[in-house]
Amino acid sequence: MDKRPIGIFDSGVGGLTVLREVIETMPGESTVYLGDTARVPYGTKSGETVTAYAIQNAEFLISKDIKLLIVACNTATAYALCELQKRFDIPIVGVIEPGAEMAVSATRARQVGVIGTEGTIASGAYFEAIKAIDQKVVVRTRACPLFVPLAEEDWADTDVARLTARKYLLDLKQDGIDVLLLGCTHYPLLKKTISYVMGDEVELIDSAVATAAKVDRLLIEHNISAKGSGDRSHVFFVTDSPERFEEVGRKFLCSTMQTELITHESTYKPEETGKK
């Protein structure tokens, strides 16, 4: 039994959808979450900058004696996961590979759509991950940058969101995909709207669900699970605006988390440039 917490970082609040799935899948585990709210969004920044930010975030969480790290940001996973795995000697999981594996497993027509931020889509990470599993799967991608502010402003189930989704997604639907991978941790909040546009014939894949399942398996494989301990905590850190994080974060966590969303010891100030 290992009571050390799982560390999770994201560029802001989107990674809370991953945290939510971790708590539901592994209720006995403690977590430490870092939202880099001072430097959000990552999706419009260069790979070099995102990697520098990711290294800083990882170093901070590792200083909290975590046993496993989840990179709960698709852009940071795309650009920085390999570098993080080289630098640190704890298990490190991103959100792209688990989502890709679930999407390939789900498709019957071998037609997969992927939506995400500009940075994630431009990186080609999901395309490469899916092709590495099955070369015959056709992958169609689309950047949907407006989905993030719609989720954060609690506009996910509005006419504005539905019009935006139609603009982004109708081409993908017409291309004949039968699986749509939500390649951003904000997007699960728009599942209802996305499903409305895509229809019942297109299955939505939530990478947060796939990531939590992979983490559960890794904890068991490495013999570092805390199952049965009964003593858990969930601590949150942000790099700026804890009040805004708490307000928006409650929408992402919903009623899953039984304890209060806390922000004690919440301010972590990274270097100004994020580069070393």
C-alpha positions in Angstrom: 0.0 0.0 0.0 1.4 3.4 -1.1 -0.3 6.4 0.4 1.7 9.0 -1.6 -0.5 11.1 -3.9 -0.9 11.1 -7.7 0.3 14.3 -9.2 -1.7 15.9 -12.0 -1.0 19.1 -14.0 -2.8 21.1 -16.7 -2.5 24.5 -18.2 -5.6 25.5 -16.2 -8.9 23.9 -15.2 -9.4 21.4 -18.1 -7.4 18.7 -16.4 -10.0 18.6 -13.6 -12.0 16.3 -16.0 -9.1 13.9 -15.7 -9.0 14.4 -11.9 -12.7 13.6 -11.7 -12.2 10.3 -13.5 -9.2 9.5 -11.3 -11.3 10.0 -8.2 -14.2 8.0 -9.6 -11.9 5.1 -10.8 -9.6 5.1 -7.8 -11.5 6.5 -4.8 -8.8 5.5 -2.3 -6.1 7.6 -3.9 -4.9 11.0 -2.9 -4.1 13.7 -5.5 -2.2 16.9 -5.9 -3.3 19.1 -8.8 -1.5 22.0 -10.3 -3.3 24.4 -12.7 -0.9 26.7 -14.5 -3.5 29.4 -14.7 -0.9 32.2 -15.1 0.3 30.9 -18.4 -2.9 29.4 -19.9 -3.5 28.6 -22.8 -0.8 26.2 -23.9 -2.5 25.4 -27.2 -1.3 28.6 -28.9 2.4 28.4 -27.7 5.5 26.9 -29.2 6.6 23.3 -28.4 9.8 24.7 -26.8 7.8 27.0 -24.4 5.2 24.3 -23.5 8.0 21.8 -22.8 9.7 24.3 -20.5 6.5 24.9 -18.6 5.8 21.2 -18.3 9.3 20.6 -16.8 8.7 23.3 -14.2 5.2 21.9 -13.4 6.6 18.3 -13.0 9.4 19.5 -10.8 7.0 21.3 -8.5 4.7 18.3 -8.2 7.6 15.8 -7.7 8.7 18.1 -4.8 5.3 17.1 -3.2 6.4 13.4 -3.1 4.0 12.1 -5.7 4.2 8.5 -6.8 2.9 9.0 -10.4 2.4 12.0 -12.6 -0.4 12.6 -15.1 0.1 15.2 -17.8 -3.6 16.1 -18.1 -3.0 18.6 -20.9 -3.1 17.4 -24.5 -0.8 20.1 -25.7 1.8 19.4 -23.0 1.5 15.6 -23.7 2.1 16.2 -27.4 5.2 18.3 -26.9 6.7 17.4 -23.6 5.8 13.8 -22.5 8.9 12.1 -23.9 11.2 14.7 -22.3 9.5 14.4 -18.9 9.8 10.6 -19.0 13.5 10.9 -19.8 14.1 13.4 -16.9 12.1 11.8 -14.0 12.1 8.3 -12.6 8.5 8.0 -11.6 5.7 6.7 -13.9 4.4 9.5 -16.1 1.2 9.2 -18.2 -0.1 11.5 -20.8 -3.6 11.7 -22.2 -3.0 11.1 -25.9 -1.9 7.4 -26.0 -4.8 6.1 -23.8 -7.3 8.1 -25.8 -5.9 6.8 -29.1 -6.0 3.2 -27.9 -9.6 3.5 -26.9 -10.6 5.2 -30.2 -9.0 2.5 -32.3 -10.6 -0.2 -30.2 -14.0 1.5 -30.7 -14.1 2.2 -34.4 -15.7 -0.3 -36.7 -15.5 1.7 -39.9 -11.8 2.6 -39.2 -12.7 6.2 -39.6 -11.7 8.3 -36.5 -12.1 12.0 -36.0 -10.0 13.9 -33.5 -10.8 17.4 -32.2 -8.5 19.5 -30.0 -6.7 22.8 -29.6 -4.7 24.4 -32.3 -1.4 23.2 -30.7 -2.5 19.7 -30.2 -3.8 19.2 -33.7 -0.8 21.0 -35.2 1.6 18.6 -33.4 0.1 15.6 -35.1 0.4 13.6 -31.9 -3.0 12.0 -32.1 -2.6 11.2 -35.8 0.7 9.5 -35.1 -0.5 7.7 -32.0 -3.5 6.2 -33.8 -1.5 5.3 -36.9 1.1 3.6 -34.6 -1.7 1.3 -33.4 -3.4 0.6 -36.7 -2.0 2.1 -40.0 -5.3 1.3 -41.8 -7.4 3.7 -39.6 -8.2 6.9 -41.4 -7.7 9.9 -39.1 -9.4 13.2 -39.7 -8.5 16.1 -37.4 -10.1 19.5 -36.6 -8.9 22.3 -34.2 -11.9 23.7 -32.2 -10.4 26.6 -30.2 -13.7 28.2 -29.2 -14.7 25.1 -27.2 -12.4 25.9 -24.4 -13.9 29.4 -23.5 -17.4 28.0 -24.0 -16.7 25.3 -21.4 -15.1 27.7 -19.0 -17.9 30.2 -19.3 -20.5 27.5 -18.6 -22.0 28.0 -22.1 -21.6 24.3 -23.1 -25.3 23.7 -23.5 -26.4 26.9 -25.3 -27.4 27.9 -28.9 -24.0 29.6 -29.3 -22.3 26.3 -28.4 -24.5 24.3 -30.8 -23.8 26.7 -33.7 -20.1 26.6 -33.0 -20.1 22.9 -32.9 -22.0 22.6 -36.2 -19.4 24.9 -37.8 -16.5 22.9 -36.5 -17.9 19.3 -36.8 -20.3 19.0 -39.8 -17.5 18.3 -42.2 -16.2 15.5 -39.9 -19.6 14.0 -39.8 -20.0 14.1 -43.5 -16.6 12.4 -43.9 -18.2 9.3 -42.4 -16.3 9.0 -39.1 -17.9 6.6 -36.5 -15.7 7.6 -33.6 -14.8 11.1 -32.4 -12.0 11.5 -30.0 -12.2 14.5 -27.6 -8.6 15.6 -27.7 -8.9 18.3 -25.1 -9.7 18.0 -21.4 -12.3 20.8 -21.6 -14.3 19.0 -24.3 -16.1 16.5 -22.1 -18.1 19.4 -20.7 -19.5 19.8 -24.3 -20.4 16.1 -24.8 -24.1 16.8 -24.9 -23.7 19.5 -27.6 -21.2 17.5 -29.6 -23.5 14.5 -29.5 -26.3 16.7 -30.7 -24.4 17.6 -33.8 -22.7 14.3 -34.5 -25.7 12.0 -33.8 -26.0 8.7 -32.2 -24.1 6.9 -34.9 -20.8 8.6 -33.8 -19.3 7.4 -30.5 -17.5 10.0 -28.4 -14.2 9.0 -26.8 -13.2 10.8 -23.6 -9.4 10.6 -23.1 -9.9 11.4 -19.4 -11.7 8.1 -18.9 -9.1 6.2 -20.9 -6.3 7.9 -18.9 -7.8 7.1 -15.5 -8.1 3.4 -16.5 -4.4 3.3 -17.6 -3.3 4.9 -14.3 -5.3 2.3 -12.3 -3.5 -0.5 -14.2 -0.1 1.1 -13.7 -0.5 1.6 -10.0 -1.3 -2.1 -9.6 1.6 -3.1 -11.9 4.1 -1.0 -10.0 2.6 -2.1 -6.6 2.0 1.5 -5.6 -1.8 1.4 -5.2 -3.4 2.9 -2.1 -6.6 0.9 -2.4 -8.2 0.2 0.9 -6.2 2.8 2.8 -9.3 5.0 3.5 -7.2 8.0 4.2 -7.1 10.4 1.2 -6.8 14.1 0.4 -7.1 16.3 -2.7 -4.9 19.4 -2.7 -5.0 22.1 -5.4 -2.3 24.6 -6.5 -2.6 27.3 -9.1 -0.1 29.8 -10.5 -2.6 32.6 -10.5 -6.2 33.6 -9.7 -7.2 30.9 -7.2 -10.7 32.4 -6.8 -11.4 32.0 -10.6 -10.0 28.5 -10.5 -12.3 27.6 -7.7 -15.3 29.1 -9.4 -14.7 27.4 -12.7 -13.3 24.2 -11.2 -16.5 23.4 -9.4 -18.3 23.1 -12.8 -15.7 20.6 -13.9 -15.7 18.5 -10.8 -19.5 18.6 -10.4 -20.7 16.4 -7.5 -18.0 13.8 -8.0 -15.7 15.1 -5.3 -17.2 14.7 -1.8 -14.7 17.0 -0.2 -14.6 20.8 -0.7 -12.6 22.2 -3.5 -9.7 23.7 -1.5 -7.0 26.1 -2.5 -4.9 26.2 0.6 -1.2 26.6 -0.1 -2.5 27.5 -3.5 0.0 29.9 -5.0 3.0 28.6 -6.8 5.0 31.1 -8.8 7.1 29.7 -11.7 9.9 31.6 -13.4 8.7 34.4 -15.5 9.7 33.0 -18.9 9.2 29.3 -18.0 12.6 28.6 -19.8 15.8 27.2 -18.3 
